[in-house]
């Protein structure tokens, strides 16, 4: 089996998203597609999956030219896609989600679950997938939800699997299990197309790698014919700059103090949490996603009710103050979910650029906005943070995920607030943008900001943090110093929870 995209061109108004691009995908091959945010990866796959019908060029499927009228048409021909944001219904079981929209019924129109379940169990056995079909999706981990999406494709007899950032929110162990499943798919001669920003994973799992930049194909080759450094340079068009790791302001002034904090999590044995951050310091919070990190951040921001203990910001007790009070006092927040928590995606870029500075006299007079000043400010952010967008008048929803993230980072860091709380700042973005955002975070530290960095990426904690804490099942470890065993000590606590107070 073979599928080709030939001379594909896509234009969005005056913007050329894909420029005369051709690629070929072969059975029994894991083909990685990499590139900067906005390089055209998703646009290209939208053609292959039948989401975008406004293109020029051809799709060749097993030597025949085809045209998909919709994703359903593509699925019927064996092409399936797992999107970065899952499309599951929490209130339904795994089995119900798998068959949704493709429910086989009996002569009376009723779904025959007793017939379907053995068929799907046979699929799970074939690919060595462990899944309880009767479990509600709301009770599943992120990795399990992703696997449900993949099983949906297998149930529809997909021969081509398009996977968009599949490991973005997986732990190292979950990623390894996921790769084992992909290798099983490869043995069954399926075509696996992997859209990813994680070059280390490309080097581990892929057979072929294609690099896109500004809608053009820069290179496409067998993995063994290239190197990690070459791939990174081809993605950004130049050598990646080395991080300038400046020391922060050396001043033993506590900016944030959390003492004996009690919060509610899904774990029954929650323990009081203690931590502090000083001026010019980055403290990392590591841990497998779902171990209480989100609940801790919500408590510090005033979104989650505190059951006991105290939170002090610049010596002011803010334990029971509103989120608005905390933000006005000078707490920046970069959330993990930029679409849900970071931006009003249906609003304009300029509206999102100042939504925490509406009372600033530079941008408003009473209830009236100074739109010209705001748009000039938004343009400054666009230029300083290399945000790819037509203008401040563009809707955020038209931006790529990485450029949305840059907009959030630009807005929050440009305030120069004393405390910055960051959750997974480089989730789902390209290698060039990661280096850029990391440098901006280090620059803020050098200016004296206290930074609380929550990240699922051990590499990110290792590069940025001065010391680290680990959260495991609602408990928090003692501070781990930055020494030669820094990564090793973090990893051991992440996986086992040993040596917790």
One Martini backbone bead per residue (centre of mass of N, CA, C, O) as a GRO file, in nm:
protein
  501
    1UNK     BB    1   0.099   0.035   0.019
    2UNK     BB    2   0.020   0.371  -0.113
    3UNK     BB    3   0.070   0.733  -0.054
    4UNK     BB    4   0.016   1.050  -0.228
    5UNK     BB    5   0.145   1.383  -0.256
    6UNK     BB    6   0.086   1.620  -0.530
    7UNK     BB    7   0.132   1.941  -0.568
    8UNK     BB    8   0.056   2.094  -0.306
    9UNK     BB    9  -0.178   2.375  -0.267
   10UNK     BB   10  -0.232   2.642  -0.019
   11UNK     BB   11  -0.475   2.907   0.029
   12UNK     BB   12  -0.511   3.195   0.257
   13UNK     BB   13  -0.581   3.411   0.076
   14UNK     BB   14  -0.257   3.561   0.087
   15UNK     BB   15  -0.174   3.284   0.213
   16UNK     BB   16   0.084   3.041   0.185
   17UNK     BB   17   0.083   2.726   0.331
   18UNK     BB   18   0.124   2.554   0.056
   19UNK     BB   19   0.414   2.476  -0.173
   20UNK     BB   20   0.435   2.248  -0.389
   21UNK     BB   21   0.384   1.958  -0.237
   22UNK     BB   22   0.565   1.639  -0.198
   23UNK     BB   23   0.458   1.303  -0.087
   24UNK     BB   24   0.548   0.974   0.055
   25UNK     BB   25   0.369   0.673   0.170
   26UNK     BB   26   0.448   0.364   0.340
   27UNK     BB   27   0.426   0.056   0.418
   28UNK     BB   28   0.576  -0.014   0.719
   29UNK     BB   29   0.587   0.306   0.813
   30UNK     BB   30   0.744   0.568   0.997
   31UNK     BB   31   0.637   0.908   0.939
   32UNK     BB   32   0.792   1.205   0.999
   33UNK     BB   33   0.660   1.537   1.075
   34UNK     BB   34   0.842   1.844   1.068
   35UNK     BB   35   0.814   2.172   1.231
   36UNK     BB   36   0.712   2.461   1.265
   37UNK     BB   37   0.491   2.665   1.361
   38UNK     BB   38   0.326   2.709   1.054
   39UNK     BB   39   0.460   2.515   0.825
   40UNK     BB   40   0.202   2.291   0.734
   41UNK     BB   41   0.125   2.017   0.861
   42UNK     BB   42  -0.185   2.037   0.913
   43UNK     BB   43  -0.266   2.125   0.628
   44UNK     BB   44  -0.168   1.870   0.485
   45UNK     BB   45  -0.344   1.665   0.654
   46UNK     BB   46  -0.622   1.789   0.575
   47UNK     BB   47  -0.611   1.664   0.293
   48UNK     BB   48  -0.570   1.359   0.357
   49UNK     BB   49  -0.846   1.370   0.559
   50UNK     BB   50  -1.077   1.576   0.429
   51UNK     BB   51  -1.088   1.880   0.554
   52UNK     BB   52  -0.951   1.993   0.284
   53UNK     BB   53  -1.077   2.112  -0.045
   54UNK     BB   54  -0.881   2.379  -0.088
   55UNK     BB   55  -0.690   2.258  -0.344
   56UNK     BB   56  -0.398   2.177  -0.514
   57UNK     BB   57  -0.367   1.869  -0.664
   58UNK     BB   58  -0.280   1.529  -0.549
   59UNK     BB   59  -0.422   1.208  -0.469
   60UNK     BB   60  -0.246   0.895  -0.429
   61UNK     BB   61  -0.406   0.567  -0.425
   62UNK     BB   62  -0.280   0.303  -0.538
   63UNK     BB   63  -0.239   0.462  -0.832
   64UNK     BB   64  -0.492   0.646  -0.759
   65UNK     BB   65  -0.697   0.902  -0.803
   66UNK     BB   66  -0.823   1.108  -0.534
   67UNK     BB   67  -1.130   1.238  -0.355
   68UNK     BB   68  -1.222   1.391  -0.068
   69UNK     BB   69  -1.531   1.507   0.074
   70UNK     BB   70  -1.444   1.383   0.361
   71UNK     BB   71  -1.353   1.218   0.640
   72UNK     BB   72  -1.543   0.982   0.593
   73UNK     BB   73  -1.421   0.909   0.321
   74UNK     BB   74  -1.137   0.848   0.426
   75UNK     BB   75  -1.217   0.629   0.630
   76UNK     BB   76  -1.344   0.433   0.414
   77UNK     BB   77  -1.028   0.419   0.291
   78UNK     BB   78  -0.829   0.397   0.566
   79UNK     BB   79  -0.827   0.693   0.704
   80UNK     BB   80  -0.679   0.819   1.008
   81UNK     BB   81  -0.722   1.052   1.300
   82UNK     BB   82  -0.531   1.194   1.571
   83UNK     BB   83  -0.581   1.446   1.768
   84UNK     BB   84  -0.459   1.657   2.003
   85UNK     BB   85  -0.767   1.691   2.053
   86UNK     BB   86  -0.988   1.507   2.180
   87UNK     BB   87  -1.295   1.303   2.062
   88UNK     BB   88  -1.466   1.261   2.346
   89UNK     BB   89  -1.708   1.106   2.570
   90UNK     BB   90  -1.712   1.092   2.907
   91UNK     BB   91  -2.007   0.946   2.962
   92UNK     BB   92  -1.887   0.720   2.804
   93UNK     BB   93  -1.770   0.443   2.706
   94UNK     BB   94  -1.532   0.296   2.536
   95UNK     BB   95  -1.715   0.136   2.345
   96UNK     BB   96  -1.905   0.373   2.265
   97UNK     BB   97  -1.680   0.550   2.140
   98UNK     BB   98  -1.578   0.354   1.921
   99UNK     BB   99  -1.880   0.321   1.770
  100UNK     BB  100  -1.938   0.603   1.716
  101UNK     BB  101  -2.111   0.628   1.403
  102UNK     BB  102  -2.065   0.278   1.382
  103UNK     BB  103  -2.335   0.123   1.449
  104UNK     BB  104  -2.426  -0.192   1.480
  105UNK     BB  105  -2.730  -0.350   1.385
  106UNK     BB  106  -3.016  -0.498   1.393
  107UNK     BB  107  -3.324  -0.558   1.263
  108UNK     BB  108  -3.445  -0.347   1.500
  109UNK     BB  109  -3.198  -0.124   1.566
  110UNK     BB  110  -3.006  -0.258   1.766
  111UNK     BB  111  -2.735  -0.280   1.961
  112UNK     BB  112  -2.477  -0.539   1.948
  113UNK     BB  113  -2.262  -0.579   2.201
  114UNK     BB  114  -2.201  -0.889   2.208
  115UNK     BB  115  -2.069  -0.880   1.918
  116UNK     BB  116  -1.858  -0.643   1.938
  117UNK     BB  117  -1.665  -0.701   2.179
  118UNK     BB  118  -1.500  -0.945   2.058
  119UNK     BB  119  -1.385  -0.783   1.819
  120UNK     BB  120  -1.227  -0.574   1.988
  121UNK     BB  121  -1.064  -0.775   2.160
  122UNK     BB  122  -0.909  -0.885   1.915
  123UNK     BB  123  -0.761  -0.621   1.855
  124UNK     BB  124  -0.617  -0.592   2.126
  125UNK     BB  125  -0.459  -0.857   2.103
  126UNK     BB  126  -0.307  -0.804   1.837
  127UNK     BB  127  -0.175  -0.517   1.974
  128UNK     BB  128  -0.132  -0.525   2.281
  129UNK     BB  129  -0.401  -0.404   2.434
  130UNK     BB  130  -0.498  -0.248   2.741
  131UNK     BB  131  -0.866  -0.255   2.788
  132UNK     BB  132  -1.161  -0.127   2.933
  133UNK     BB  133  -1.469  -0.115   2.774
  134UNK     BB  134  -1.653  -0.031   3.049
  135UNK     BB  135  -1.519   0.229   3.086
  136UNK     BB  136  -1.514   0.544   3.160
  137UNK     BB  137  -1.357   0.807   3.016
  138UNK     BB  138  -1.336   0.997   3.273
  139UNK     BB  139  -1.134   0.762   3.415
  140UNK     BB  140  -0.904   0.827   3.228
  141UNK     BB  141  -0.618   0.867   3.105
  142UNK     BB  142  -0.451   1.018   2.861
  143UNK     BB  143  -0.331   0.759   2.736
  144UNK     BB  144  -0.604   0.605   2.721
  145UNK     BB  145  -0.753   0.804   2.540
  146UNK     BB  146  -0.567   0.779   2.301
  147UNK     BB  147  -0.621   0.475   2.259
  148UNK     BB  148  -0.917   0.504   2.189
  149UNK     BB  149  -0.871   0.659   1.927
  150UNK     BB  150  -0.713   0.426   1.791
  151UNK     BB  151  -0.931   0.206   1.812
  152UNK     BB  152  -1.131   0.351   1.632
  153UNK     BB  153  -0.959   0.313   1.376
  154UNK     BB  154  -0.939   0.005   1.380
  155UNK     BB  155  -1.250  -0.044   1.366
  156UNK     BB  156  -1.236   0.117   1.072
  157UNK     BB  157  -0.987  -0.003   0.915
  158UNK     BB  158  -0.716   0.137   0.937
  159UNK     BB  159  -0.412   0.198   0.730
  160UNK     BB  160  -0.397   0.507   0.811
  161UNK     BB  161  -0.204   0.690   1.058
  162UNK     BB  162  -0.273   1.004   1.206
  163UNK     BB  163  -0.047   1.172   1.439
  164UNK     BB  164  -0.096   1.444   1.668
  165UNK     BB  165   0.100   1.482   1.911
  166UNK     BB  166   0.099   1.196   2.092
  167UNK     BB  167   0.332   1.279   2.339
  168UNK     BB  168   0.275   1.557   2.485
  169UNK     BB  169   0.114   1.404   2.762
  170UNK     BB  170   0.334   1.192   2.818
  171UNK     BB  171   0.508   0.975   2.971
  172UNK     BB  172   0.780   0.789   2.938
  173UNK     BB  173   0.630   0.518   2.981
  174UNK     BB  174   0.391   0.577   2.788
  175UNK     BB  175   0.565   0.620   2.538
  176UNK     BB  176   0.685   0.336   2.523
  177UNK     BB  177   0.413   0.190   2.491
  178UNK     BB  178   0.329   0.341   2.237
  179UNK     BB  179   0.568   0.247   2.060
  180UNK     BB  180   0.497  -0.050   2.070
  181UNK     BB  181   0.234  -0.015   1.912
  182UNK     BB  182   0.357   0.107   1.655
  183UNK     BB  183   0.528  -0.142   1.586
  184UNK     BB  184   0.284  -0.326   1.544
  185UNK     BB  185   0.168  -0.166   1.306
  186UNK     BB  186   0.414  -0.201   1.123
  187UNK     BB  187   0.393  -0.514   1.104
  188UNK     BB  188   0.093  -0.466   0.965
  189UNK     BB  189   0.145  -0.249   0.728
  190UNK     BB  190   0.117   0.030   0.820
  191UNK     BB  191   0.058   0.376   0.807
  192UNK     BB  192   0.265   0.613   0.984
  193UNK     BB  193   0.187   0.949   1.087
  194UNK     BB  194   0.413   1.183   1.250
  195UNK     BB  195   0.334   1.460   1.439
  196UNK     BB  196   0.621   1.649   1.558
  197UNK     BB  197   0.863   1.809   1.804
  198UNK     BB  198   1.025   1.544   1.892
  199UNK     BB  199   1.334   1.458   1.799
  200UNK     BB  200   1.412   1.223   1.981
  201UNK     BB  201   1.167   1.047   1.887
  202UNK     BB  202   1.235   1.034   1.592
  203UNK     BB  203   1.506   0.876   1.639
  204UNK     BB  204   1.356   0.619   1.767
  205UNK     BB  205   1.078   0.556   1.566
  206UNK     BB  206   1.159   0.634   1.283
  207UNK     BB  207   1.216   0.590   0.918
  208UNK     BB  208   1.103   0.875   0.833
  209UNK     BB  209   1.182   1.225   0.735
  210UNK     BB  210   1.004   1.545   0.728
  211UNK     BB  211   1.068   1.889   0.635
  212UNK     BB  212   0.906   2.192   0.726
  213UNK     BB  213   0.898   2.536   0.571
  214UNK     BB  214   0.684   2.762   0.485
  215UNK     BB  215   0.528   2.525   0.304
  216UNK     BB  216   0.797   2.365   0.257
  217UNK     BB  217   1.014   2.126   0.137
  218UNK     BB  218   1.333   2.058   0.263
  219UNK     BB  219   1.317   1.742   0.359
  220UNK     BB  220   1.343   1.382   0.251
  221UNK     BB  221   1.427   1.093   0.457
  222UNK     BB  222   1.595   0.868   0.586
  223UNK     BB  223   1.702   0.850   0.901
  224UNK     BB  224   1.998   0.731   0.838
  225UNK     BB  225   2.058   1.011   0.653
  226UNK     BB  226   2.053   1.159   0.934
  227UNK     BB  227   2.029   1.411   1.195
  228UNK     BB  228   1.948   1.595   1.459
  229UNK     BB  229   2.095   1.856   1.381
  230UNK     BB  230   1.988   1.875   1.092
  231UNK     BB  231   1.690   1.889   1.162
  232UNK     BB  232   1.698   2.145   1.335
  233UNK     BB  233   1.821   2.331   1.114
  234UNK     BB  234   1.587   2.280   0.903
  235UNK     BB  235   1.355   2.393   1.070
  236UNK     BB  236   1.495   2.699   1.126
  237UNK     BB  237   1.749   2.770   0.916
  238UNK     BB  238   1.948   2.723   1.166
  239UNK     BB  239   2.124   2.752   1.429
  240UNK     BB  240   2.094   2.695   1.749
  241UNK     BB  241   2.090   2.870   2.018
  242UNK     BB  242   2.240   2.927   2.304
  243UNK     BB  243   2.189   2.943   2.620
  244UNK     BB  244   2.160   3.220   2.848
  245UNK     BB  245   2.266   3.155   3.174
  246UNK     BB  246   2.158   3.358   3.401
  247UNK     BB  247   2.178   3.511   3.685
  248UNK     BB  248   2.012   3.600   3.938
  249UNK     BB  249   1.911   3.776   4.186
  250UNK     BB  250   2.088   3.807   4.487
  251UNK     BB  251   1.807   3.759   4.702
  252UNK     BB  252   1.661   3.690   5.022
  253UNK     BB  253   1.354   3.715   4.883
  254UNK     BB  254   1.038   3.636   4.941
  255UNK     BB  255   0.760   3.591   4.724
  256UNK     BB  256   0.676   3.286   4.793
  257UNK     BB  257   0.453   3.133   5.051
  258UNK     BB  258   0.398   2.792   5.147
  259UNK     BB  259   0.199   2.684   5.435
  260UNK     BB  260   0.041   2.408   5.521
  261UNK     BB  261  -0.112   2.320   5.266
  262UNK     BB  262  -0.460   2.246   5.201
  263UNK     BB  263  -0.591   2.018   4.956
  264UNK     BB  264  -0.799   1.893   4.712
  265UNK     BB  265  -0.785   1.561   4.592
  266UNK     BB  266  -0.797   1.228   4.465
  267UNK     BB  267  -0.640   1.181   4.719
  268UNK     BB  268  -0.649   1.047   5.053
  269UNK     BB  269  -0.325   1.140   5.140
  270UNK     BB  270  -0.300   1.427   5.199
  271UNK     BB  271  -0.049   1.680   5.234
  272UNK     BB  272   0.110   1.924   5.342
  273UNK     BB  273   0.232   2.223   5.181
  274UNK     BB  274   0.577   2.326   5.114
  275UNK     BB  275   0.693   2.649   4.983
  276UNK     BB  276   0.950   2.851   4.811
  277UNK     BB  277   1.030   3.176   4.651
  278UNK     BB  278   1.282   3.362   4.518
  279UNK     BB  279   1.447   3.597   4.396
  280UNK     BB  280   1.585   3.484   4.106
  281UNK     BB  281   1.406   3.204   4.084
  282UNK     BB  282   1.383   2.853   3.984
  283UNK     BB  283   1.112   2.633   4.043
  284UNK     BB  284   1.055   2.297   4.011
  285UNK     BB  285   0.771   2.087   3.908
  286UNK     BB  286   0.753   1.754   3.916
  287UNK     BB  287   0.568   1.503   3.732
  288UNK     BB  288   0.313   1.321   3.680
  289UNK     BB  289   0.034   1.367   3.549
  290UNK     BB  290  -0.208   1.396   3.817
  291UNK     BB  291  -0.050   1.459   4.123
  292UNK     BB  292  -0.146   1.785   4.200
  293UNK     BB  293  -0.042   2.034   4.042
  294UNK     BB  294  -0.303   2.178   3.953
  295UNK     BB  295  -0.420   2.223   4.240
  296UNK     BB  296  -0.191   2.400   4.342
  297UNK     BB  297  -0.216   2.628   4.135
  298UNK     BB  298  -0.512   2.698   4.195
  299UNK     BB  299  -0.457   2.788   4.488
  300UNK     BB  300  -0.252   3.016   4.428
  301UNK     BB  301  -0.473   3.165   4.229
  302UNK     BB  302  -0.780   3.117   4.362
  303UNK     BB  303  -0.958   2.869   4.234
  304UNK     BB  304  -0.904   2.697   4.491
  305UNK     BB  305  -0.988   2.567   4.776
  306UNK     BB  306  -0.882   2.610   5.102
  307UNK     BB  307  -0.829   2.399   5.400
  308UNK     BB  308  -0.531   2.507   5.472
  309UNK     BB  309  -0.323   2.739   5.558
  310UNK     BB  310  -0.080   2.937   5.355
  311UNK     BB  311  -0.052   3.240   5.139
  312UNK     BB  312   0.235   3.430   5.032
  313UNK     BB  313   0.276   3.766   4.883
  314UNK     BB  314   0.492   3.977   4.967
  315UNK     BB  315   0.378   3.920   5.278
  316UNK     BB  316   0.094   3.869   5.178
  317UNK     BB  317  -0.213   3.746   5.262
  318UNK     BB  318  -0.385   3.537   4.996
  319UNK     BB  319  -0.559   3.285   5.065
  320UNK     BB  320  -0.863   3.460   5.034
  321UNK     BB  321  -0.813   3.581   4.773
  322UNK     BB  322  -0.865   3.675   4.471
  323UNK     BB  323  -0.764   3.636   4.156
  324UNK     BB  324  -0.770   3.934   4.078
  325UNK     BB  325  -0.593   4.035   4.308
  326UNK     BB  326  -0.339   3.871   4.232
  327UNK     BB  327  -0.301   3.986   3.947
  328UNK     BB  328  -0.282   4.289   4.021
  329UNK     BB  329  -0.028   4.240   4.220
  330UNK     BB  330   0.168   4.034   4.033
  331UNK     BB  331   0.059   3.757   3.873
  332UNK     BB  332   0.171   3.534   3.655
  333UNK     BB  333   0.011   3.317   3.388
  334UNK     BB  334   0.098   3.000   3.229
  335UNK     BB  335  -0.086   2.780   3.077
  336UNK     BB  336  -0.129   2.478   2.933
  337UNK     BB  337  -0.420   2.565   2.823
  338UNK     BB  338  -0.450   2.803   2.591
  339UNK     BB  339  -0.747   2.776   2.489
  340UNK     BB  340  -0.899   2.760   2.773
  341UNK     BB  341  -0.700   2.958   2.980
  342UNK     BB  342  -0.533   3.185   2.790
  343UNK     BB  343  -0.770   3.235   2.568
  344UNK     BB  344  -0.971   3.419   2.335
  345UNK     BB  345  -1.011   3.268   2.033
  346UNK     BB  346  -1.248   3.469   1.907
  347UNK     BB  347  -1.056   3.687   1.938
  348UNK     BB  348  -0.829   3.917   1.920
  349UNK     BB  349  -0.508   3.983   1.963
  350UNK     BB  350  -0.533   4.265   2.104
  351UNK     BB  351  -0.731   4.164   2.325
  352UNK     BB  352  -0.527   3.948   2.449
  353UNK     BB  353  -0.278   4.142   2.517
  354UNK     BB  354  -0.470   4.317   2.761
  355UNK     BB  355  -0.666   4.146   2.964
  356UNK     BB  356  -0.477   4.238   3.236
  357UNK     BB  357  -0.470   4.578   3.138
  358UNK     BB  358  -0.742   4.752   3.132
  359UNK     BB  359  -0.656   4.979   3.366
  360UNK     BB  360  -0.451   5.098   3.199
  361UNK     BB  361  -0.381   5.421   3.091
  362UNK     BB  362  -0.258   5.329   2.811
  363UNK     BB  363  -0.553   5.165   2.733
  364UNK     BB  364  -0.745   5.362   2.917
  365UNK     BB  365  -1.062   5.554   2.970
  366UNK     BB  366  -1.212   5.408   3.167
  367UNK     BB  367  -1.440   5.243   2.948
  368UNK     BB  368  -1.222   5.331   2.732
  369UNK     BB  369  -1.043   5.234   2.459
  370UNK     BB  370  -0.704   5.242   2.324
  371UNK     BB  371  -0.664   5.098   2.033
  372UNK     BB  372  -0.400   5.206   1.919
  373UNK     BB  373  -0.220   5.135   2.163
  374UNK     BB  374  -0.287   4.834   2.170
  375UNK     BB  375  -0.188   4.765   1.879
  376UNK     BB  376   0.100   4.856   1.921
  377UNK     BB  377   0.160   4.658   2.148
  378UNK     BB  378   0.094   4.400   1.991
  379UNK     BB  379   0.318   4.447   1.781
  380UNK     BB  380   0.552   4.427   1.976
  381UNK     BB  381   0.500   4.132   2.056
  382UNK     BB  382   0.515   4.008   1.775
  383UNK     BB  383   0.813   4.094   1.725
  384UNK     BB  384   0.963   3.996   1.989
  385UNK     BB  385   0.814   3.685   1.965
  386UNK     BB  386   0.767   3.577   1.678
  387UNK     BB  387   0.467   3.607   1.571
  388UNK     BB  388   0.253   3.430   1.355
  389UNK     BB  389   0.071   3.699   1.209
  390UNK     BB  390  -0.085   3.929   1.033
  391UNK     BB  391  -0.239   4.081   1.284
  392UNK     BB  392  -0.401   4.225   1.554
  393UNK     BB  393  -0.687   4.162   1.393
  394UNK     BB  394  -0.663   3.878   1.432
  395UNK     BB  395  -0.773   3.577   1.500
  396UNK     BB  396  -0.672   3.336   1.716
  397UNK     BB  397  -0.799   3.080   1.569
  398UNK     BB  398  -0.583   3.113   1.314
  399UNK     BB  399  -0.369   3.001   1.488
  400UNK     BB  400  -0.126   2.834   1.596
  401UNK     BB  401  -0.037   2.677   1.880
  402UNK     BB  402   0.247   2.809   1.913
  403UNK     BB  403   0.145   3.108   1.871
  404UNK     BB  404  -0.042   3.109   2.108
  405UNK     BB  405   0.177   3.062   2.319
  406UNK     BB  406   0.341   3.318   2.256
  407UNK     BB  407   0.117   3.515   2.336
  408UNK     BB  408   0.101   3.438   2.631
  409UNK     BB  409   0.397   3.482   2.702
  410UNK     BB  410   0.411   3.777   2.617
  411UNK     BB  411   0.195   3.891   2.808
  412UNK     BB  412   0.317   3.783   3.085
  413UNK     BB  413   0.624   3.880   3.063
  414UNK     BB  414   0.575   4.195   2.991
  415UNK     BB  415   0.494   4.282   3.297
  416UNK     BB  416   0.713   4.226   3.518
  417UNK     BB  417   0.649   4.037   3.738
  418UNK     BB  418   0.749   3.886   4.038
  419UNK     BB  419   0.543   3.645   3.955
  420UNK     BB  420   0.577   3.319   3.786
  421UNK     BB  421   0.343   3.091   3.647
  422UNK     BB  422   0.422   2.768   3.497
  423UNK     BB  423   0.274   2.549   3.244
  424UNK     BB  424   0.398   2.389   3.008
  425UNK     BB  425   0.532   2.607   2.786
  426UNK     BB  426   0.621   2.369   2.542
  427UNK     BB  427   0.361   2.250   2.451
  428UNK     BB  428   0.349   2.169   2.117
  429UNK     BB  429   0.636   2.284   2.023
  430UNK     BB  430   0.901   2.388   1.867
  431UNK     BB  431   1.242   2.402   1.884
  432UNK     BB  432   1.271   2.709   1.837
  433UNK     BB  433   1.053   2.802   2.047
  434UNK     BB  434   1.174   2.671   2.293
  435UNK     BB  435   1.436   2.834   2.301
  436UNK     BB  436   1.298   3.111   2.318
  437UNK     BB  437   1.131   3.067   2.581
  438UNK     BB  438   1.362   2.988   2.765
  439UNK     BB  439   1.513   3.259   2.740
  440UNK     BB  440   1.286   3.437   2.856
  441UNK     BB  441   1.281   3.304   3.133
  442UNK     BB  442   1.580   3.366   3.204
  443UNK     BB  443   1.550   3.673   3.181
  444UNK     BB  444   1.347   3.703   3.416
  445UNK     BB  445   1.532   3.594   3.630
  446UNK     BB  446   1.760   3.813   3.593
  447UNK     BB  447   1.546   4.046   3.685
  448UNK     BB  448   1.399   3.886   3.957
  449UNK     BB  449   1.212   3.666   3.913
  450UNK     BB  450   0.975   3.445   4.034
  451UNK     BB  451   0.969   3.089   3.943
  452UNK     BB  452   0.705   2.856   3.868
  453UNK     BB  453   0.776   2.529   3.731
  454UNK     BB  454   0.558   2.326   3.549
  455UNK     BB  455   0.670   1.993   3.438
  456UNK     BB  456   0.684   1.695   3.230
  457UNK     BB  457   0.975   1.787   3.148
  458UNK     BB  458   1.282   1.701   3.245
  459UNK     BB  459   1.456   1.877   3.060
  460UNK     BB  460   1.331   2.149   3.147
  461UNK     BB  461   1.409   2.138   3.442
  462UNK     BB  462   1.714   2.101   3.396
  463UNK     BB  463   1.765   2.372   3.238
  464UNK     BB  464   1.603   2.593   3.437
  465UNK     BB  465   1.637   2.495   3.719
  466UNK     BB  466   1.770   2.531   4.053
  467UNK     BB  467   1.533   2.354   4.162
  468UNK     BB  468   1.329   2.077   4.305
  469UNK     BB  469   1.007   1.927   4.290
  470UNK     BB  470   0.786   1.650   4.377
  471UNK     BB  471   0.484   1.505   4.263
  472UNK     BB  472   0.296   1.243   4.456
  473UNK     BB  473  -0.008   1.179   4.528
  474UNK     BB  474  -0.025   1.486   4.672
  475UNK     BB  475   0.274   1.494   4.725
  476UNK     BB  476   0.578   1.652   4.851
  477UNK     BB  477   0.895   1.710   4.825
  478UNK     BB  478   1.187   1.780   4.877
  479UNK     BB  479   1.439   1.963   4.792
  480UNK     BB  480   1.625   1.955   4.486
  481UNK     BB  481   1.932   1.983   4.398
  482UNK     BB  482   2.176   2.116   4.177
  483UNK     BB  483   2.327   1.834   4.055
  484UNK     BB  484   2.459   1.542   3.921
  485UNK     BB  485   2.166   1.399   4.041
  486UNK     BB  486   1.911   1.548   3.952
  487UNK     BB  487   1.759   1.365   3.749
  488UNK     BB  488   1.768   1.103   3.913
  489UNK     BB  489   1.608   1.211   4.162
  490UNK     BB  490   1.353   1.290   4.014
  491UNK     BB  491   1.280   1.020   3.872
  492UNK     BB  492   1.248   0.843   4.128
  493UNK     BB  493   1.008   1.013   4.246
  494UNK     BB  494   0.810   1.004   4.005
  495UNK     BB  495   0.780   0.672   4.007
  496UNK     BB  496   0.764   0.614   4.352
  497UNK     BB  497   0.768   0.826   4.601
  498UNK     BB  498   1.021   0.840   4.746
  499UNK     BB  499   1.113   1.035   5.011
  500UNK     BB  500   0.862   1.140   5.147
  501UNK     BB  501   0.714   1.345   5.392
   0.00000   0.00000   0.00000
